[in-house]
Amino acid sequence: MRMRFKPYARPELNACPFSASDPMAHKGSWHHSFARPAQPMHLELGCGKGGFLSRLAVQHPEINYLGIDITDKVLILAKRNIDRQYEAAGRKPDNVQIMSLDIERIYNAFDRRDTVQRIYINFCNPWNKKAGHKKHRLTHPKQLVLYRDFLADGGEVYFKTDDDNLFRDSLEYFPEAGFEIVWHTFDLHRDEPDWNIRTEHEQMFTEMGIPTKALIAVKR
């Protein structure tokens, strides 16, 4: 079901102190947009409604988090989830930001000065309908080489999906783009690691009996 246009979303996001309304203006200076610039920065590509990002960021005030999605109608939900999580924790959201950006053009908003230690990609569009569509996958080598420009040496990509074809292809994509896959599983919840935070999609697919596939890849 498609999400309806929300005319209030952009004004509310523009008024939000942790929403970057002009991402391209921060290119090369993302670290300085946070209250504590010296902290490591982690990035979630396709943050959706922000359930994962909001919980992760509030649990780790020692890390700066940046969530990206393409539409205001989704980002507004992420903004409100972040507000709720930090209000419940009695803290201000000073180590998290969100922004609207086409991830296929991430080079417009990041360069090697924006050093990122970790990237999260959770349940992205598998683009399975046509063979030519696969180049749009967030784990396609065409995309992975873009992330290398700002991902630190030894930096990590954490990837989760419900889609078997996407996962099996990604096991080939990462090495092709110069990453080493240091861990992977075809059933994340069989022996679920302590670090895992279940996303909305993850919980939904789990209830449907579809196992979550996951990997950790390191930039070499």
C-alpha positions as a Markdown table, in Angstrom:
| # | Residue | x | y | z |
|---|---|---|---|---|
| 1 | Met | 0.0 | 0.0 | 0.0 |
| 2 | Arg | 1.4 | 3.4 | -1.0 |
| 3 | Met | 1.9 | 6.0 | 1.7 |
| 4 | Arg | -0.1 | 9.2 | 1.1 |
| 5 | Phe | 1.5 | 12.6 | 0.5 |
| 6 | Lys | 1.9 | 14.5 | 3.8 |
| 7 | Pro | 1.8 | 18.3 | 3.1 |
| 8 | Tyr | 2.8 | 19.0 | 6.7 |
| 9 | Ala | 6.0 | 16.9 | 6.4 |
| 10 | Arg | 8.4 | 19.3 | 4.8 |
| 11 | Pro | 7.5 | 22.3 | 7.1 |
| 12 | Glu | 7.9 | 20.1 | 10.2 |
| 13 | Leu | 11.2 | 18.7 | 8.9 |
| 14 | Asn | 12.5 | 22.2 | 8.1 |
| 15 | Ala | 11.7 | 23.3 | 11.7 |
| 16 | Cys | 13.4 | 20.2 | 13.2 |
| 17 | Pro | 16.9 | 20.9 | 14.6 |
| 18 | Phe | 18.2 | 17.4 | 13.7 |
| 19 | Ser | 16.8 | 17.4 | 10.1 |
| 20 | Ala | 19.4 | 18.6 | 7.5 |
| 21 | Ser | 17.2 | 20.5 | 5.0 |
| 22 | Asp | 20.1 | 21.1 | 2.5 |
| 23 | Pro | 22.4 | 18.0 | 2.6 |
| 24 | Met | 24.6 | 19.1 | -0.2 |
| 25 | Ala | 25.6 | 22.2 | 1.8 |
| 26 | His | 27.2 | 19.8 | 4.3 |
| 27 | Lys | 29.4 | 18.0 | 1.8 |
| 28 | Gly | 32.9 | 17.7 | 3.4 |
| 29 | Ser | 31.8 | 19.0 | 6.8 |
| 30 | Trp | 29.2 | 16.5 | 8.2 |
| 31 | His | 31.2 | 15.9 | 11.3 |
| 32 | His | 31.0 | 19.6 | 12.3 |
| 33 | Ser | 27.2 | 19.5 | 12.0 |
| 34 | Phe | 27.0 | 17.4 | 15.2 |
| 35 | Ala | 27.4 | 18.7 | 18.8 |
| 36 | Arg | 30.4 | 16.4 | 19.3 |
| 37 | Pro | 32.3 | 16.4 | 15.9 |
| 38 | Ala | 35.1 | 14.2 | 17.2 |
| 39 | Gln | 32.8 | 11.2 | 17.6 |
| 40 | Pro | 32.7 | 8.4 | 15.0 |
| 41 | Met | 29.9 | 8.7 | 12.5 |
| 42 | His | 27.6 | 5.9 | 11.4 |
| 43 | Leu | 25.2 | 6.1 | 8.4 |
| 44 | Glu | 21.9 | 4.3 | 7.7 |
| 45 | Leu | 21.0 | 4.1 | 4.1 |
| 46 | Gly | 17.2 | 3.9 | 3.7 |
| 47 | Cys | 16.3 | 4.7 | 7.3 |
| 48 | Gly | 12.5 | 4.5 | 6.6 |
| 49 | Lys | 10.3 | 5.2 | 9.6 |
| 50 | Gly | 13.4 | 5.4 | 11.9 |
| 51 | Gly | 12.5 | 2.6 | 14.2 |
| 52 | Phe | 16.0 | 1.1 | 13.9 |
| 53 | Leu | 17.9 | 4.5 | 13.8 |
| 54 | Ser | 16.1 | 6.0 | 16.8 |
| 55 | Arg | 16.8 | 3.1 | 19.1 |
| 56 | Leu | 20.4 | 2.7 | 18.0 |
| 57 | Ala | 21.2 | 6.4 | 18.3 |
| 58 | Val | 19.7 | 6.7 | 21.8 |
| 59 | Gln | 21.6 | 3.6 | 23.0 |
| 60 | His | 24.9 | 5.0 | 21.8 |
| 61 | Pro | 25.4 | 8.7 | 22.6 |
| 62 | Glu | 29.1 | 8.2 | 21.9 |
| 63 | Ile | 28.5 | 7.8 | 18.2 |
| 64 | Asn | 27.0 | 10.3 | 15.7 |
| 65 | Tyr | 24.3 | 8.8 | 13.4 |
| 66 | Leu | 23.0 | 10.0 | 10.1 |
| 67 | Gly | 19.8 | 8.5 | 8.5 |
| 68 | Ile | 19.0 | 8.9 | 4.8 |
| 69 | Asp | 15.8 | 8.3 | 3.0 |
| 70 | Ile | 14.4 | 9.8 | -0.2 |
| 71 | Thr | 10.8 | 10.9 | 0.8 |
| 72 | Asp | 9.5 | 13.4 | 3.3 |
| 73 | Lys | 6.5 | 11.3 | 4.0 |
| 74 | Val | 8.7 | 8.6 | 5.4 |
| 75 | Leu | 11.3 | 10.9 | 7.0 |
| 76 | Ile | 8.6 | 12.7 | 9.0 |
| 77 | Leu | 7.8 | 9.4 | 10.7 |
| 78 | Ala | 11.5 | 8.9 | 11.4 |
| 79 | Lys | 11.6 | 12.4 | 13.0 |
| 80 | Arg | 8.7 | 11.6 | 15.3 |
| 81 | Asn | 10.2 | 8.2 | 16.3 |
| 82 | Ile | 13.5 | 9.9 | 17.2 |
| 83 | Asp | 11.6 | 12.5 | 19.2 |
| 84 | Arg | 9.8 | 9.8 | 21.2 |
| 85 | Gln | 12.8 | 7.7 | 21.9 |
| 86 | Tyr | 14.9 | 10.7 | 23.1 |
| 87 | Glu | 12.0 | 12.1 | 25.2 |
| 88 | Ala | 11.6 | 8.7 | 26.9 |
| 89 | Ala | 15.4 | 8.7 | 27.6 |
| 90 | Gly | 15.2 | 12.3 | 29.0 |
| 91 | Arg | 17.8 | 13.5 | 26.5 |
| 92 | Lys | 18.1 | 15.8 | 23.5 |
| 93 | Pro | 18.7 | 14.2 | 20.1 |
| 94 | Asp | 22.2 | 15.7 | 19.6 |
| 95 | Asn | 23.9 | 12.7 | 18.1 |
| 96 | Val | 21.5 | 12.0 | 15.3 |
| 97 | Gln | 20.4 | 13.7 | 12.1 |
| 98 | Ile | 18.1 | 12.7 | 9.2 |
| 99 | Met | 18.0 | 14.0 | 5.6 |
| 100 | Ser | 16.3 | 13.5 | 2.3 |
| 101 | Leu | 18.6 | 12.3 | -0.5 |
| 102 | Asp | 18.6 | 9.9 | -3.5 |
| 103 | Ile | 21.2 | 7.4 | -2.3 |
| 104 | Glu | 22.2 | 6.6 | -5.9 |
| 105 | Arg | 23.6 | 10.1 | -6.0 |
| 106 | Ile | 25.2 | 10.1 | -2.5 |
| 107 | Tyr | 28.4 | 11.6 | -4.0 |
| 108 | Asn | 26.5 | 14.9 | -4.2 |
| 109 | Ala | 26.4 | 15.1 | -0.4 |
| 110 | Phe | 29.6 | 13.2 | 0.8 |
| 111 | Asp | 33.3 | 13.1 | 0.1 |
| 112 | Arg | 36.3 | 11.6 | 1.8 |
| 113 | Arg | 36.4 | 14.3 | 4.5 |
| 114 | Asp | 33.1 | 12.9 | 5.8 |
| 115 | Thr | 34.7 | 9.8 | 7.2 |
| 116 | Val | 32.2 | 7.1 | 8.2 |
| 117 | Gln | 33.1 | 4.1 | 10.3 |
| 118 | Arg | 30.0 | 2.0 | 9.6 |
| 119 | Ile | 27.1 | 1.9 | 7.2 |
| 120 | Tyr | 23.8 | 0.1 | 7.8 |
| 121 | Ile | 21.6 | -1.2 | 4.9 |
| 122 | Asn | 18.4 | -2.8 | 6.2 |
| 123 | Phe | 15.8 | -4.4 | 3.9 |
| 124 | Cys | 16.4 | -2.3 | 0.9 |
| 125 | Asn | 14.5 | -2.7 | -2.4 |
| 126 | Pro | 15.7 | -5.9 | -4.0 |
| 127 | Trp | 15.0 | -4.7 | -7.6 |
| 128 | Asn | 14.2 | -8.2 | -8.8 |
| 129 | Lys | 11.6 | -7.6 | -11.4 |
| 130 | Lys | 13.9 | -7.0 | -14.4 |
| 131 | Ala | 17.6 | -7.9 | -14.8 |
| 132 | Gly | 18.4 | -4.3 | -15.7 |
| 133 | His | 17.0 | -3.0 | -12.5 |
| 134 | Lys | 19.6 | -4.7 | -10.3 |
| 135 | Lys | 22.0 | -1.8 | -10.8 |
| 136 | His | 19.7 | 0.2 | -8.5 |
| 137 | Arg | 20.4 | -2.1 | -5.5 |
| 138 | Leu | 22.1 | -0.4 | -2.6 |
| 139 | Thr | 24.6 | -3.3 | -2.5 |
| 140 | His | 25.3 | -3.4 | -6.2 |
| 141 | Pro | 29.1 | -2.8 | -7.0 |
| 142 | Lys | 28.1 | 0.5 | -8.7 |
| 143 | Gln | 26.9 | 1.7 | -5.4 |
| 144 | Leu | 29.5 | 0.1 | -3.2 |
| 145 | Val | 32.3 | 1.9 | -4.9 |
| 146 | Leu | 30.6 | 5.2 | -4.1 |
| 147 | Tyr | 30.5 | 4.4 | -0.4 |
| 148 | Arg | 34.2 | 3.5 | -0.5 |
| 149 | Asp | 35.0 | 7.2 | -1.0 |
| 150 | Phe | 34.0 | 8.2 | 2.5 |
| 151 | Leu | 34.0 | 4.9 | 4.3 |
| 152 | Ala | 37.2 | 4.6 | 6.5 |
| 153 | Asp | 39.8 | 2.0 | 5.8 |
| 154 | Gly | 38.6 | -1.0 | 7.8 |
| 155 | Gly | 35.1 | 0.5 | 7.9 |
| 156 | Glu | 32.1 | -1.8 | 8.0 |
| 157 | Val | 28.9 | -2.4 | 6.1 |
| 158 | Tyr | 26.1 | -4.2 | 8.0 |
| 159 | Phe | 23.5 | -5.5 | 5.6 |
| 160 | Lys | 20.2 | -7.3 | 6.4 |
| 161 | Thr | 17.5 | -8.5 | 3.9 |
| 162 | Asp | 14.6 | -11.0 | 3.6 |
| 163 | Asp | 15.3 | -11.5 | -0.1 |
| 164 | Asp | 17.3 | -14.7 | -1.0 |
| 165 | Asn | 18.3 | -13.5 | -4.5 |
| 166 | Leu | 19.5 | -10.1 | -3.3 |
| 167 | Phe | 21.5 | -11.7 | -0.5 |
| 168 | Arg | 23.2 | -14.3 | -2.7 |
| 169 | Asp | 24.0 | -11.7 | -5.3 |
| 170 | Ser | 25.4 | -9.4 | -2.5 |
| 171 | Leu | 27.7 | -12.2 | -1.4 |
| 172 | Glu | 29.4 | -11.7 | -4.8 |
| 173 | Tyr | 28.9 | -7.9 | -5.0 |
| 174 | Phe | 30.9 | -7.0 | -1.9 |
| 175 | Pro | 34.2 | -8.8 | -2.9 |
| 176 | Glu | 33.8 | -7.5 | -6.4 |
| 177 | Ala | 33.9 | -3.9 | -5.0 |
| 178 | Gly | 36.9 | -4.5 | -2.7 |
| 179 | Phe | 35.1 | -5.5 | 0.5 |
| 180 | Glu | 35.8 | -8.6 | 2.6 |
| 181 | Ile | 32.8 | -10.4 | 4.0 |
| 182 | Val | 33.9 | -11.3 | 7.5 |
| 183 | Trp | 30.6 | -12.8 | 8.7 |
| 184 | His | 27.3 | -13.8 | 7.2 |
| 185 | Thr | 24.2 | -15.9 | 8.0 |
| 186 | Phe | 21.1 | -17.1 | 6.2 |
| 187 | Asp | 19.1 | -17.0 | 9.4 |
| 188 | Leu | 20.0 | -14.2 | 11.7 |
| 189 | His | 17.5 | -15.1 | 14.4 |
| 190 | Arg | 18.7 | -18.8 | 14.8 |
| 191 | Asp | 21.5 | -17.6 | 17.0 |
| 192 | Glu | 20.7 | -13.9 | 17.2 |
| 193 | Pro | 23.7 | -11.7 | 18.1 |
| 194 | Asp | 23.4 | -9.2 | 21.0 |
| 195 | Trp | 24.0 | -6.2 | 18.7 |
| 196 | Asn | 21.0 | -6.9 | 16.5 |
| 197 | Ile | 18.1 | -4.4 | 16.6 |
| 198 | Arg | 15.1 | -5.7 | 14.8 |
| 199 | Thr | 13.6 | -3.3 | 12.2 |
| 200 | Glu | 9.9 | -3.0 | 11.4 |
| 201 | His | 10.3 | -5.0 | 8.3 |
| 202 | Glu | 12.4 | -7.6 | 10.1 |
| 203 | Gln | 9.7 | -8.2 | 12.6 |
| 204 | Met | 7.1 | -8.4 | 9.9 |
| 205 | Phe | 9.0 | -11.0 | 7.8 |
| 206 | Thr | 9.9 | -13.0 | 10.9 |
| 207 | Glu | 6.2 | -13.3 | 11.8 |
| 208 | Met | 5.6 | -14.5 | 8.2 |
| 209 | Gly | 8.2 | -17.2 | 8.7 |
| 210 | Ile | 10.8 | -15.6 | 6.4 |
| 211 | Pro | 14.3 | -15.7 | 7.8 |
| 212 | Thr | 16.5 | -12.6 | 7.9 |
| 213 | Lys | 19.8 | -12.9 | 6.0 |
| 214 | Ala | 22.7 | -10.7 | 7.2 |
| 215 | Leu | 26.3 | -10.0 | 6.6 |
| 216 | Ile | 29.2 | -7.8 | 7.7 |
| 217 | Ala | 31.6 | -6.6 | 5.1 |
| 218 | Val | 34.8 | -4.7 | 5.7 |
| 219 | Lys | 36.5 | -2.2 | 3.4 |
| 220 | Arg | 40.0 | -3.5 | 2.4 |
